[in-house]
């Protein structure tokens, strides 16, 4: 039987991809859609052809749906997820799943107590480049990972980005918003947890009309065993080239016996190995993964790998964000 998924919220464009994926899926189906915000509702009707229900969220949670897809404003997601879990429903969400460590602790507690599954659209981990990079690193050919650096600069898209981003309490921080992708991938590539934070900073630089919106973000941390991580996940990339820049989700993994690097825009993984004058470039890549299929498999089994990974990556991103929010003046 197909998973029956209720879509709650269309406040961010990322949810469009999940909606389209479910609409054409043979493992899941759209049970209904709700969106109280009139502009977001009209946009989804026009762009996706969504048919909205007049039932309330609470009414839908009493029906036989299996899961809820969450696409609300970031600051609203935690409570929406808690309501779904409390009603015995699984959750699949755009990132971030919430904006505070307190909410995350409650989400983790209910999810574990009821054995409910949580999926998140952390799509970097499913890229063919990522899958190939994991194969190479896991082979041991490059030895231990010593340092990782990554860039994930995005365009601010001032004037077209949803206005709720700039409303107090709705965004939750640039590291939690963007950095979670990189945090999740570092954990996947290294098989290590973040052990400590050396430095984390957020500040306002591009959103000149919204001085409280801290659009730039840098952090430096350590993994278990001592490997270092450095990242820039600022809203600093220029349009229209932002998503084709080599710095858009560019990862450099410095290992005992060489360097492995890849980025979002290029379908390749490059290795600079010790003892070789020329780099080895891998362009024959595995198939792209699928978070929806992984979600369905986890629901059908007693596994919690995906769920616990999302909780762990979310905890690290929120902890980094909390550290960066503590401004220290010298």
N, C-alpha and C positions, 0 to 999 in steps of 0.2 A: 504493500500500500504506500501511496505517496504521502510525504509529510505535508500536513496542512499548516501553512504559515500565514499568520496575520502580519501585515505591514503597518507599523505604527510610526508615522512621521516621515516626511519627505523634505526636511529642512536643509539637507546637504546633498549635493549631487552624487556623492559616492553611493547612496542607497539606490540610485537609478540602475547601476550595474547589477546589483543583487536582484532587483525587481525583474530586470530583463532575463537574468539567468534562471530564476525560478519560473518565469512565464514560459520558458522553452524547455524546462527540465522534465526528465522522465522519473525523477525520484522525489520531486516536491511540487506543490501547487499553491497558488495564491488563494487563501481562504477568504480574505477581505482586506480592505485598506481603510485607514482612518488618518485624518489630518485636520485638526481644528483651525490651523492658521490658514486664513483665506487665500493669501498670496501664494503660499507654498502649494496649497491644494490646486489652485488654478493652473500653476506652472506644471504640476505633475499630470494634470488632465490633458494639457496641451502637448507636452513633450512625450509622455509615455502612454497616453490614452487610458489613464487609471480611472476606474470606476470606484468612487468612494461610498462607504457605508455610513449611515446615520447612527448606527449603534455606538455606544460609548465604549471606551477601553475596558471598563469594568464589566460591561455586558459581554463583550467578546471573550474575556478571560473565563467566563462561566461556560463557554461552549466547548466543543470537542477539538479545538485546534491543538496542534502538537507543539508549536513554537511561535515566538514573536520575533519579527525582524524590526530592529530599532534604528530609526533614522532621524530622531528628534535633534534639537539643538543640544550641544554637548552637556550643558549644565542641567538638562532635564533627563538625560539618559539613565543616570544611576537610579533614580526613583522609579522610572518606567521598567527597568530591569528587575528591580526588587519586587515590584507588583506582579510581574510575570512569573518570577520564580516562586513567590508566595502562593500563587495560584496553581503551581505545579506544571508550568510551561517551560520548555527549553527556550534558549535565547540565541539569536544570531544578530550581530550588531556591526555597524560601522565603528571605526575607532575614533576617539577613545570610548571605552564603555562607561566611564564615569570620570568625575573631575576631583574626587577627594579620596584620600586613603581610608577615611571612615566608611564611606559608601562601599569602597572595594572590599573592606573587611566584612561588611554585612552581606555583600553579594557572594563572596567566597564561602561564608558560613552556611547560607541557605542552599547554595549549589551543592555543597558537600553533604549537608544533612539530608537533602531530598534526592541526591544523586541526579541532579539536573545538569544538562550540558550547556556550555557557553562557547559559541564560535564568534570569531571576529575577522573582519575583512583586512587582515594583515597580509596583503597580497604579495609583498616582496619575497616572502618565504616560498612562494610557489613559482617564481620565475625560473625558466630553464637555466639561466645563468647561475642562480642560487643553487639549484639542484646539482649542477655540474661542479660548482665550487665546493660543495659539501663532499662530493665524491672524491675530489682531488685531496682535500684536506684530511678526510677520513682514511685515505690510503696510507698516510704516514710519510709520503715521499718528501714532503717539505719539513718534516719534523714538527716540533711544538710551535704553537702560535705564541709570539712574543709581544706583538703590538697590533692594534687595529685602529685605523682611522677611517672616518666616513663623512661624506657631505650629503645633505638632504635639503638643500636650499629650494624653497618654493616661491612662486610669485605671490605678492600680497594681493594683486588684482583689486586694488582700491577702487571702489565705485561699483564693482560687479560682484564682489564677494558678499555673502549674506550679511545684512546689517546686525544680526544678533551676535556675530563674532565680537563686536565692539561694545556690547552691552555688558555691564558689570555682572559677573557670576556666570556668564553663559559659555565662555570659551575654555577657561580652565588652565591656560598656559601653553606656550608654543612647544615646550619639550614634551608635554603629555600629548599634544596634538600631532606633531610631526615626529618627534624623537622616538616615539614608541616603535615605529617601523624599524629604525636602526637598532634599537635596543633588542627587539625581538630577533633580528637577523644575527646580531653579535652572539646572542645566546645559542642560536641554532648552529652557527658556524663553529663556535669554539667548544660547545658542550660544557660551558662554564657559566656560573652565575656571577653577577656583579657583586663584588665584595665590599667596596668602599668608594666614596666620592672624594676626589681631590679638589675639584672646583666645578662650579656651575653658575652661569650668569645669564640673565635675561634683561633686555632693555628695549626702550622705544627708539626707533631710528627712521622708519619709513612711513608709519601711520601718523602723519603730521597733524591730522585733525583729531586723533584719538590718542592723546599722550599717555593715557593709562594702559594702552594696549602694547604689551612688550613683544614686538615682532621679531627681535633678534635673540638667538639662543646658542650658547656654546657650553660644552661640558667636558670634563676630563675625569675618568674613573679608573678603577682597577678591577680586574677579574680575579676569581679564585686562582691562586698560584702566582699572581703578580703581574700578569700581562696588562698592558695599559690600553685604554680606549680614549680617543679624542674625537669630538664631533662638532660640526656646525650644522644646525637645523633651522636656520633663520628664514624668515619671509623676505628674502633679499634678491631673488632671481629676477632678471628682466623679462618682460613679455615683448614679443611673442615667442622668444627662443627658450623660455625657462625649462620646458620639459624635454628639450633635445640637447641641452648642455651636457658635456661629459661629467660635470659636477652634480648632475641630478641623480641622486642615490648612487654615488660612487663609493665603492668599498676597497680599501687596501689592507690586506692581511699580511703583516710582516712575520715571517716564520724563521725558525732556526736555520733552514737551508734555502731560503728564497722568499720572494714576494709573489702573492696572488692578488690580482685586481680585476674588477668588473664593474659595470655600471648599468643603469636601467636602459639607456638609449641604444646600447650596442649589444647585439646578440653574439657575445663572445666572452670567454674567460682567458686572461693572459697570465702566464706564469714566467717569472724571471728566476730561474733556478741557479743555485750556486754551482759553479763549474761549467756553465754553459754561456757562451758569448752572446747567443741570440735567444730572445724569448720564445716560448712555446705558446701558440695561440690556438685555443680550442673553439671551433665554430660549429662543430657537430654536437648539438646540445640535446638533452632529454626533453620529453614532452612537459608542457606546463602543468602544474598541479591544480587542484580544484578544492577550495575550502568548503563548498557546499556538499560535495561528495564525502569529504572527511567528516563534516558535521553529521550527516545522515548515518554514516557507519558508526560514529561514536554513540549516537542515540540508540542504535540497534544492538549495541554491545555494552559490556560493563566497563569499557575503557574510559579513562578520563585524561588521556595524554594531551589532547587539544585544549580541553578546558583548563587544566592545570598550567599549561604553557601560557595561555592568555592571562590567567590570573598572575602568574609570575612576571611576565613582561609588563603588565599594567602596574604592578606594584613597584617595579624598578623605575619606570617612567614617572610615576607619581612622586616617588621619593626624590628623584633627580629634580623634578619640578619644585618640590617643596624646599629643597636646598637652594635652588636658584632664586626663589622668591624671598629668601632671607638676605636682604641687601646689607653688605658690610662696607662701611666707610672707613678708609684709612686716614 
